[in-house]
Amino acid sequence: MEPGSLWSEVIGSIHVNQRKVESIPFKKSMVGVWKNIGDIAKEFMKNGININTSFRSKVGLGDRTLFWVDIWLGNATLKEQFPCLYQLSTKKKAKVQEVYKVVNGGILWDWAWSRVPCSDAEKQEMVSLIHRLQQINIVNKGDVWVWKYNEDEEFCVKSVRHTLERNLDINALPNSFYWNSWVTKKSSMFVWRAIEEKIPSAAALRNRGMDLQDVTCKICGEDEGSAVHILLKCNFAKRVWNEVAKWTKTPMVNMEGNLTEVLQAFLDSQRSRNIKKILHAIAIQSMWILWLNRNDKIFSGRNRTVQMVIEEIKESSLQGVSQRSKHRSISKQ
Ligand SMILES: [Zn+2]
């Protein structure tokens, strides 16, 4: 007797749904999709999402799903759930449909073990695997891959994009933000997101569906707490920018504009290339510190004066630029 078939007999009672399906829906080749996904997998990882575990197969016939390697039964691969048995399998890359046979309306599983599972661990896994397989229903239609975060829809790029838009905001249109190497990545990233109103301001949270009664600015009590308000149009921010302009000997920034215009104005000033880069770094740092100050006020109740905030901007810009560039000429005066 073949090692695998012993167990096949034990669970030979799983029934196949014999319903005829005229055409098997087969939307697009997974190969192409996986290639596209592979390109942005790193982006996903940065946001703590492992792309390889973000899809699962809803098995019909088992025609597009690898038995051990794909996620289809439970929240992990069978290889991870049953490591001892996986070691014994001689068909490690088999599709689900290559591991079973339909006999008299029942299913016979044949895993093709290299030897009969016999250790306690192996037997335990066997019992558990059989139990799991009894819960599934082989149906006469093709497998469907679904994006884990939206299981009702068949996997398609649109639903992935939709999830990203909601949760990660990484597929936003690129804006013309200049990535200044003399500021920390954290502040750059923050400003880049702020330009698109994708920082968690009260207004943005409300727009994302959070039930917020009060979206007024917690610093000045006026207007909405949107990114452009917090970082530019708020009375407090205006006073800070005024001081920044004095310190850097640049014209006062245009309060009626947007964040991109403010940053651009520093880059366009009639100064040397390095000075422009420093000014731009200071502008980014100013926005970052304004944001930290706002959070501190809301969450810790700390009240800083304009002068204190300016000191922080000077201190952190000075530190950033002197650490990241060869230029140590920046002065706090
Ligand atoms: Zn305000």
Residues whose N, C-alpha, C, O or C-beta is under 5 A from the ligand:
A	BS01	ZN	C217 I219 C220 G221 E222 C234 N235
